[in-house]
Amino acid sequence: MTPPVLALPSAVGPEEAERLGDDVRVLLESGGAGVVVCDVAALETPGLAAVDLLARLQLGALRAGGRLRLRGTAPALRALLGLVGLPIELEGQAEQREPARRIQEAVEPVDPAV
């Protein structure tokens, strides 16, 4: 199932941020994919206001039982999200998994050779 896409404008005020949060909730409830793709390519200068908006959208998505995925993320915004520690999935990003552990067997000197 293709997730719905919500494109953010270049600048977002407080009233518009509330409306976008409602849009994320509605898209999750009406969709069924469990994820909303948020296109952030239009954000001109990513700063803490953009991070605050994305944190609010992510929280709204989690409360609605879904998640947010970002598309068109500029390197500066990616760096800022990493700096503040906001765990938002980025489109095209490899899924982070725990590395495979190496299995080491201890051999006792008294064990017979196989």
Secondary structure as GFF3:
##gff-version 3
##sequence-region A 1 114
A	DSSP	beta_strand	5	7	.	.	.	ID=ss1
A	DSSP	alpha_helix	14	30	.	.	.	ID=ss2
A	DSSP	beta_strand	35	39	.	.	.	ID=ss3
A	DSSP	alpha_helix	48	63	.	.	.	ID=ss4
A	DSSP	beta_strand	67	71	.	.	.	ID=ss5
A	DSSP	alpha_helix	75	84	.	.	.	ID=ss6
A	DSSP	beta_strand	89	90	.	.	.	ID=ss7
###
